[in-house]
Amino acid sequence: MDNMIRSLPKAELHIHIEGSLEPEMMFALAERNGVRLPYRSVEEARAAYAFSDLQSFLDLYYEGARVLMEEADFFDLTAAYLKRAHSDGVRHAEIFFDPQTHTDRGVPFAAVVSGIHAAQAAAAEESGISSKLIMCFLRDLSVDSALQTLQQALPYREWIVAVGLDSAEVGHPPEKFAAVFEAALKKGFLSVAHAGEEGPPEYIRQALDLLHVSRIDHGVRCLEDPELVDRLRAERVPLTVCPLSNVKLRVFKTLAEHNLKRLLDAGLCVTVNSDDPAYFGGYVAENLRAIRKTLHLTEDDIRALARNSFEASFLSEEEKQRYVDEIERFEGSRDCGSR
């Protein structure tokens, strides 16, 4: 089953590129750029990856991001993620990046997006993995900052498929950014938003109604609102769920308590993703293996998650169907439900 999970074609739709910064690369870039880290070793850095909630993770996440300073750093970071994702059977990735995390430190927007884009192009040429870029606004910063970031992105419109909303959720409802998303939609961007991770189901409803998002990132708290679940099912709104992340950030105490199987059984378009894999202990295949074992998923469940990942993507309908057909033809074990 592990080989089947790794080899099955899949898309990843919820990956923060800054969150794929492994400690080894963090130390290498720190040395290259003369940045002093608060850790004496890779082992000490990994030991710090114990979080009580989303904010405690973000504090460490932003500390690590300080080593990203030059275009080459963003190239190396993105190239490493795409290589790892490809080894997990990811055929297509839609990658979040947080420009404000870098521009607020004086790193040019152009350096960030150019480095990422160059790595995307190189990976497509080398391994065939396709990818798209989603620019996220930090919801704990101001609306004015988000609007300035949107303006900075316009010269790179062909490289960025959508805008998103991430960072500290509680106290920063989607409605705060309605004007920003309206402006982005008018410029031709698609939209997604983190909602219903730590925030209430109402945040999911706001993201749909006020930000006009194509999918919800996380969304696990939707089960608290049966009417919202009915709407998500009827409108086939995708949820980009991140199981290991949810446990690491204490959204669920244990993986056995995670509601992914209930979301899937409710007929929702659930996908499985890694979120910030360097910090949360698992890329896509690790997430799928963990939930398959702990939540007793069948092979049909795993195939449904893979199909959903392409259905929920921003690929063309023709490209989506090609991958779905490949999943249907994929030869795998049929006994995972009995293990």
Residue pairs with C-beta under 8 A, 6 or more apart in sequence:
1 289
1 292
1 299
1 332
1 333
1 335
1 336
1 339
2 285
2 289
4 299
4 302
4 332
4 333
4 336
5 89
5 285
5 288
5 289
5 292
5 302
6 87
6 88
6 89
6 285
7 89
7 330
7 332
8 89
8 302
8 303
8 306
8 327
8 330
8 332
9 89
9 91
9 306
9 310
9 323
9 326
9 327
9 330
10 88
10 89
10 90
10 91
10 284
10 305
10 306
10 309
10 310
11 90
11 91
11 92
11 93
11 94
11 271
11 309
11 310
11 312
11 313
11 315
11 323
12 85
12 90
12 92
12 93
12 94
12 273
12 274
12 284
12 309
13 93
13 94
13 215
13 238
13 240
13 271
13 273
13 309
13 312
13 313
14 96
14 217
14 218
14 240
14 241
14 242
14 271
14 273
14 274
14 275
15 81
15 85
15 93
15 94
15 95
15 96
15 273
15 274
15 275
15 277
16 96
16 97
16 98
16 136
16 166
16 275
16 276
17 74
17 77
17 78
17 81
17 95
17 96
17 97
17 116
18 61
18 64
18 65
18 68
18 77
18 97
18 98
18 101
18 276
19 61
19 275
19 276
19 277
19 278
19 279
19 280
20 77
20 80
20 81
20 84
20 276
20 277
20 278
21 64
21 65
21 67
21 68
21 77
21 278
22 80
22 278
23 39
23 42
23 45
23 46
23 278
24 42
25 76
25 77
25 80
26 37
26 45
26 64
26 67
27 37
27 42
27 45
29 35
29 67
29 68
29 69
29 73
29 76
30 36
30 37
30 67
32 73
33 67
33 69
33 70
33 73
35 66
35 67
35 69
37 45
37 63
37 67
38 63
39 45
39 48
48 60
49 60
49 248
49 279
49 280
49 281
51 57
51 60
51 248
51 249
51 250
51 279
52 250
53 198
53 249
53 250
54 168
54 169
54 170
54 197
54 198
54 249
55 168
57 248
57 249
57 276
57 279
58 167
58 168
60 279
61 276
61 279
62 101
65 98
65 101
65 102
66 105
67 73
68 74
68 77
68 102
68 107
68 112
69 105
69 107
70 111
70 115
71 110
71 111
71 112
71 114
71 115
71 118
72 115
73 115
74 111
74 112
74 114
74 115
74 116
74 119
75 115
75 116
75 118
75 119
75 122
76 119
77 115
77 116
77 119
78 95
78 115
78 116
78 119
78 120
78 123
79 119
79 122
79 123
81 93
81 95
82 93
82 119
82 120
82 123
82 127
82 129
82 131
83 123
83 127
84 283
85 93
85 129
85 283
85 284
86 123
86 127
86 129
88 283
88 284
88 285
89 284
89 285
90 129
90 284
91 128
91 129
91 130
91 323
92 129
92 130
92 131
92 132
92 310
92 313
92 315
92 319
92 323
93 129
93 130
93 131
93 132
94 131
94 132
94 133
94 134
94 161
94 162
94 313
94 314
95 116
95 120
95 131
95 132
95 133
95 134
96 134
96 135
96 136
96 164
96 166
97 112
97 113
97 116
97 133
97 134
97 135
97 136
98 136
98 138
98 166
98 167
99 109
99 112
99 113
99 135
99 149
99 152
99 153
100 137
100 138
100 141
100 145
100 146
100 149
101 138
102 109
102 111
102 112
103 109
103 112
103 149
103 152
109 149
109 152
109 153
110 156
113 133
113 153
113 156
113 159
113 160
116 133
117 133
117 156
117 159
120 131
120 133
123 129
123 131
124 130
124 131
130 315
132 161
132 162
132 314
133 159
133 160
133 161
134 160
134 161
134 162
134 163
134 164
134 192
135 149
135 153
135 160
135 162
135 163
135 164
136 163
136 164
136 165
136 166
136 167
137 145
137 146
137 149
137 150
137 163
137 164
137 165
137 166
137 177
137 180
138 145
138 146
138 166
138 167
139 165
139 166
139 167
139 168
139 169
139 172
139 176
139 177
139 194
140 167
140 168
140 172
141 167
143 176
143 177
143 179
143 180
146 177
146 180
147 179
147 180
147 183
150 163
150 180
150 183
150 184
150 187
153 160
153 163
154 187
157 187
157 188
157 189
160 189
161 189
161 190
161 314
162 189
162 190
162 191
162 192
162 214
162 314
163 180
163 181
163 184
163 189
163 190
163 191
163 192
164 191
164 192
164 193
164 194
164 217
165 174
165 177
165 181
165 192
165 193
165 194
165 195
165 207
165 211
166 194
166 217
167 194
169 194
169 195
169 197
169 198
169 199
169 203
170 198
170 199
173 199
173 202
173 203
173 206
174 193
174 195
174 203
174 206
174 207
174 210
174 211
175 206
175 210
177 211
178 210
178 211
181 191
181 210
181 211
181 212
181 213
184 191
185 191
185 212
190 214
190 314
191 211
191 212
191 213
191 214
192 213
192 214
192 215
192 216
192 217
192 240
193 207
193 211
193 213
193 216
193 217
194 217
194 218
195 203
195 204
195 206
195 207
195 216
195 217
195 218
195 219
196 203
196 204
196 216
196 218
196 219
196 220
196 221
196 222
197 217
197 218
197 219
197 220
197 221
197 246
197 249
197 251
198 249
198 251
199 221
200 221
200 224
201 221
201 222
201 224
201 225
201 228
204 216
204 219
204 221
204 222
204 225
204 228
204 232
205 225
205 228
207 213
207 216
208 216
208 231
208 237
214 238
214 314
215 237
215 238
215 239
215 240
215 312
216 222
216 232
216 237
216 238
216 239
216 240
217 239
217 240
218 239
218 240
218 241
218 242
218 246
219 232
219 239
219 240
219 241
220 239
220 241
220 246
220 251
220 252
220 258
220 259
220 260
220 263
222 228
222 229
222 232
222 239
222 263
222 268
223 229
223 259
223 262
223 263
223 266
229 266
229 268
231 237
232 239
232 268
232 269
233 266
233 267
233 268
236 269
236 311
237 268
237 269
238 269
238 270
238 271
238 308
238 311
238 312
239 263
239 268
239 269
239 270
239 271
240 271
240 273
240 312
241 260
241 263
241 270
241 271
241 272
241 273
242 272
242 273
242 274
242 275
242 280
242 287
243 255
243 258
243 260
243 272
243 287
243 290
243 291
244 255
244 274
244 275
244 280
244 281
244 282
244 286
244 287
244 290
245 251
245 274
245 275
245 276
245 280
246 252
246 258
247 253
247 254
247 255
247 258
248 279
248 280
248 281
249 280
252 258
252 259
255 290
255 291
255 294
255 295
256 294
256 295
258 291
258 294
258 295
260 270
260 272
260 291
260 295
261 291
261 295
261 296
261 297
261 301
263 270
264 270
264 301
264 304
264 305
269 308
269 311
269 312
270 305
270 308
271 305
271 308
271 309
271 312
272 284
272 287
272 288
272 291
272 305
272 309
273 284
273 287
274 280
274 282
274 283
274 284
274 286
274 287
277 283
277 286
282 290
288 302
288 305
291 297
292 301
292 302
292 336
293 339
296 337
297 336
297 337
298 336
298 337
299 332
299 333
299 334
299 335
299 336
299 337
302 336
303 327
303 330
303 332
306 327
307 324
307 327
310 319
310 320
310 323
310 324
310 327
311 320
311 324
313 320
315 323
